[in-house]
Amino acid sequence: MNVDIDLFGVYVPSLMVLALAAILASLLIRSVLARAGLYRLVWHRSLFDLALFVIVLSSLFSIFQRFAS
């Protein structure tokens, strides 16, 4: 996939836009998990947060790839 997105005349890679969306989504999910107290079940919080970001980013990428084709 080689799609660039035009933001006010500046072409940015689609992966960068998806990464920003994934950061926002993972921050929202992390706050929900923290309020629910589910982080006490996690062994290493930083690794869990990284895995959560990768899962959200790959999900957004696959959804975007289906709609971009």
N, CA, C and O atoms as a DFTB+ gen file, in Angstrom:
276 C
 N C O
     1  1       0.846      -1.172       0.000
     2  2       0.000       0.000       0.000
     3  2       0.889       1.231       0.000
     4  3       1.711       1.421       0.897
     5  1       0.717       2.050      -0.998
     6  2       1.533       3.237      -1.140
     7  2       0.638       4.450      -1.289
     8  3       0.715       5.161      -2.290
     9  1      -0.194       4.688      -0.321
    10  2      -1.169       5.768      -0.373
    11  2      -0.680       6.910       0.507
    12  3      -0.389       6.713       1.686
    13  1      -0.592       8.103      -0.069
    14  2      -0.278       9.293       0.706
    15  2      -1.552      10.089       0.913
    16  3      -2.423      10.125       0.044
    17  1      -1.653      10.724       2.064
    18  2      -2.843      11.497       2.406
    19  2      -2.481      12.969       2.346
    20  3      -1.463      13.389       2.897
    21  1      -3.317      13.753       1.676
    22  2      -3.084      15.181       1.518
    23  2      -3.693      15.932       2.698
    24  3      -4.914      15.959       2.853
    25  1      -2.850      16.541       3.530
    26  2      -3.307      17.363       4.647
    27  2      -2.878      18.802       4.389
    28  3      -1.732      19.170       4.645
    29  1      -3.792      19.602       3.889
    30  2      -3.554      21.019       3.627
    31  2      -2.354      21.235       2.714
    32  3      -1.549      22.138       2.945
    33  1      -2.232      20.413       1.681
    34  2      -1.166      20.555       0.712
    35  2       0.108      19.814       1.042
    36  3       1.057      19.839       0.258
    37  1       0.153      19.151       2.191
    38  2       1.330      18.381       2.591
    39  2       0.965      16.905       2.535
    40  3       0.004      16.465       3.165
    41  1       1.733      16.158       1.784
    42  2       1.483      14.728       1.670
    43  2       2.195      13.989       2.798
    44  3       3.411      14.093       2.957
    45  1       1.426      13.251       3.566
    46  2       1.990      12.462       4.662
    47  2       1.666      10.990       4.405
    48  3       0.633      10.661       3.823
    49  1       2.562      10.116       4.847
    50  2       2.293       8.690       4.662
    51  2       1.063       8.261       5.468
    52  3       0.810       8.768       6.561
    53  1       0.325       7.339       4.914
    54  2      -0.891       6.892       5.590
    55  2      -0.573       6.185       6.903
    56  3      -1.374       6.219       7.838
    57  1       0.585       5.549       6.976
    58  2       0.951       4.871       8.222
    59  2       1.139       5.865       9.367
    60  3       0.848       5.534      10.517
    61  1       1.618       7.070       9.077
    62  2       1.783       8.071      10.124
    63  2       0.436       8.529      10.658
    64  3       0.273       8.709      11.865
    65  1      -0.520       8.717       9.778
    66  2      -1.865       9.111      10.205
    67  2      -2.502       7.988      11.013
    68  3      -3.151       8.239      12.029
    69  1      -2.318       6.752      10.563
    70  2      -2.867       5.615      11.301
    71  2      -2.185       5.457      12.660
    72  3      -2.835       5.077      13.634
    73  1      -0.892       5.741      12.735
    74  2      -0.186       5.645      14.010
    75  2      -0.701       6.694      15.003
    76  3      -0.834       6.407      16.192
    77  1      -0.985       7.890      14.524
    78  2      -1.556       8.915      15.411
    79  2      -2.946       8.513      15.899
    80  3      -3.288       8.725      17.063
    81  1      -3.737       7.936      15.008
    82  2      -5.062       7.462      15.412
    83  2      -4.938       6.305      16.397
    84  3      -5.733       6.198      17.331
    85  1      -3.943       5.436      16.196
    86  2      -3.742       4.308      17.104
    87  2      -3.272       4.780      18.477
    88  3      -3.642       4.194      19.494
    89  1      -2.466       5.827      18.513
    90  2      -2.038       6.380      19.806
    91  2      -3.239       6.907      20.573
    92  3      -3.385       6.646      21.767
    93  1      -4.097       7.647      19.887
    94  2      -5.290       8.190      20.552
    95  2      -6.220       7.075      21.029
    96  3      -6.754       7.137      22.137
    97  1      -6.409       6.064      20.197
    98  2      -7.287       4.955      20.579
    99  2      -6.691       4.155      21.735
   100  3      -7.414       3.748      22.645
   101  1      -5.388       3.929      21.706
   102  2      -4.780       3.161      22.794
   103  2      -4.767       3.952      24.101
   104  3      -4.870       3.361      25.176
   105  1      -4.643       5.286      24.025
   106  2      -4.750       6.093      25.236
   107  2      -6.137       5.985      25.853
   108  3      -6.281       5.918      27.074
   109  1      -7.150       5.968      25.006
   110  2      -8.519       5.810      25.491
   111  2      -8.720       4.439      26.122
   112  3      -9.324       4.327      27.189
   113  1      -8.218       3.397      25.469
   114  2      -8.349       2.042      26.000
   115  2      -7.570       1.900      27.305
   116  3      -8.038       1.259      28.246
   117  1      -6.371       2.504      27.360
   118  2      -5.568       2.438      28.587
   119  2      -6.267       3.113      29.765
   120  3      -6.202       2.620      30.891
   121  1      -6.934       4.238      29.509
   122  2      -7.637       4.905      30.606
   123  2      -8.814       4.071      31.097
   124  3      -9.097       4.038      32.294
   125  1      -9.501       3.398      30.176
   126  2     -10.604       2.518      30.576
   127  2     -10.081       1.343      31.401
   128  3     -10.681       0.974      32.410
   129  1      -8.957       0.753      30.969
   130  2      -8.366      -0.361      31.709
   131  2      -7.879       0.071      33.090
   132  3      -8.007      -0.678      34.059
   133  1      -7.326       1.270      33.179
   134  2      -6.844       1.762      34.471
   135  2      -8.005       2.023      35.432
   136  3      -7.915       1.713      36.620
   137  1      -9.085       2.588      34.918
   138  2     -10.237       2.859      35.784
   139  2     -10.927       1.575      36.237
   140  3     -11.478       1.509      37.336
   141  1     -10.891       0.561      35.382
   142  2     -11.515      -0.709      35.732
   143  2     -10.634      -1.539      36.667
   144  3     -11.098      -2.522      37.245
   145  1      -9.371      -1.148      36.817
   146  2      -8.476      -1.869      37.704
   147  2      -7.895      -3.133      37.104
   148  3      -7.444      -4.012      37.837
   149  1      -7.898      -3.241      35.789
   150  2      -7.404      -4.451      35.143
   151  2      -5.882      -4.472      35.007
   152  3      -5.305      -5.508      34.678
   153  1      -5.235      -3.344      35.256
   154  2      -3.780      -3.327      35.167
   155  2      -3.116      -4.104      36.303
   156  3      -1.938      -4.448      36.208
   157  1      -3.846      -4.379      37.356
   158  2      -3.247      -5.167      38.438
   159  2      -3.080      -6.634      38.047
   160  3      -2.368      -7.376      38.723
   161  1      -3.727      -7.056      36.965
   162  2      -3.589      -8.417      36.461
   163  2      -2.458      -8.554      35.445
   164  3      -2.139      -9.661      35.010
   165  1      -1.852      -7.421      35.066
   166  2      -0.824      -7.401      34.028
   167  2       0.546      -7.472      34.686
   168  3       0.810      -6.790      35.676
   169  1       1.419      -8.310      34.120
   170  2       2.747      -8.501      34.695
   171  2       3.646      -7.296      34.444
   172  3       4.282      -6.798      35.374
   173  1       3.709      -6.819      33.202
   174  2       4.588      -5.712      32.840
   175  2       3.764      -4.700      32.062
   176  3       3.427      -4.920      30.899
   177  1       3.443      -3.593      32.713
   178  2       2.504      -2.632      32.138
   179  2       3.024      -2.008      30.840
   180  3       2.252      -1.812      29.902
   181  1       4.317      -1.694      30.773
   182  2       4.864      -1.065      29.570
   183  2       4.802      -1.994      28.364
   184  3       4.465      -1.563      27.261
   185  1       5.122      -3.252      28.570
   186  2       5.030      -4.219      27.474
   187  2       3.588      -4.424      27.040
   188  3       3.306      -4.584      25.852
   189  1       2.685      -4.419      27.996
   190  2       1.270      -4.562      27.677
   191  2       0.776      -3.365      26.861
   192  3       0.016      -3.530      25.907
   193  1       1.212      -2.165      27.240
   194  2       0.808      -0.969      26.499
   195  2       1.371      -0.974      25.084
   196  3       0.690      -0.560      24.145
   197  1       2.599      -1.436      24.923
   198  2       3.184      -1.540      23.592
   199  2       2.425      -2.558      22.738
   200  3       2.145      -2.305      21.567
   201  1       2.097      -3.700      23.325
   202  2       1.337      -4.715      22.593
   203  2      -0.048      -4.197      22.226
   204  3      -0.550      -4.486      21.140
   205  1      -0.662      -3.443      23.113
   206  2      -1.965      -2.848      22.830
   207  2      -1.874      -1.880      21.658
   208  3      -2.744      -1.878      20.787
   209  1      -0.827      -1.054      21.628
   210  2      -0.636      -0.121      20.516
   211  2      -0.439      -0.861      19.197
   212  3      -1.007      -0.468      18.177
   213  1       0.352      -1.919      19.206
   214  2       0.605      -2.681      17.982
   215  2      -0.676      -3.344      17.485
   216  3      -0.930      -3.373      16.281
   217  1      -1.476      -3.869      18.390
   218  2      -2.736      -4.499      18.002
   219  2      -3.700      -3.477      17.407
   220  3      -4.344      -3.744      16.392
   221  1      -3.799      -2.317      18.032
   222  2      -4.699      -1.277      17.518
   223  2      -4.204      -0.770      16.168
   224  3      -5.005      -0.569      15.255
   225  1      -2.887      -0.559      16.028
   226  2      -2.338      -0.081      14.765
   227  2      -2.543      -1.092      13.646
   228  3      -2.913      -0.714      12.535
   229  1      -2.312      -2.356      13.920
   230  2      -2.504      -3.359      12.873
   231  2      -3.981      -3.501      12.501
   232  3      -4.309      -3.754      11.342
   233  1      -4.857      -3.341      13.471
   234  2      -6.296      -3.386      13.165
   235  2      -6.711      -2.212      12.286
   236  3      -7.442      -2.387      11.310
   237  1      -6.245      -1.024      12.633
   238  2      -6.561       0.145      11.816
   239  2      -5.971       0.024      10.421
   240  3      -6.597       0.424       9.440
   241  1      -4.762      -0.531      10.331
   242  2      -4.112      -0.701       9.031
   243  2      -4.891      -1.663       8.145
   244  3      -5.065      -1.410       6.953
   245  1      -5.358      -2.760       8.721
   246  2      -6.115      -3.719       7.910
   247  2      -7.466      -3.147       7.490
   248  3      -7.922      -3.403       6.376
   249  1      -8.107      -2.382       8.356
   250  2      -9.379      -1.739       7.982
   251  2      -9.144      -0.706       6.879
   252  3      -9.904      -0.638       5.913
   253  1      -8.089       0.097       7.027
   254  2      -7.784       1.107       6.010
   255  2      -7.415       0.474       4.681
   256  3      -7.760       0.998       3.622
   257  1      -6.723      -0.640       4.730
   258  2      -6.302      -1.314       3.504
   259  2      -7.508      -1.859       2.742
   260  3      -7.514      -1.849       1.511
   261  1      -8.503      -2.324       3.439
   262  2      -9.705      -2.842       2.762
   263  2     -10.489      -1.719       2.105
   264  3     -11.038      -1.901       1.018
   265  1     -10.549      -0.549       2.757
   266  2     -11.302       0.560       2.190
   267  2     -10.520       1.325       1.141
   268  3     -11.119       1.983       0.291
   269  1      -9.192       1.257       1.178
   270  2      -8.378       1.982       0.197
   271  2      -8.303       1.241      -1.121
   272  3      -8.009       1.848      -2.151
   273  1      -8.561      -0.050      -1.116
   274  2      -8.445      -0.837      -2.355
   275  2      -9.631      -0.660      -3.270
   276  3      -9.675      -1.257      -4.346
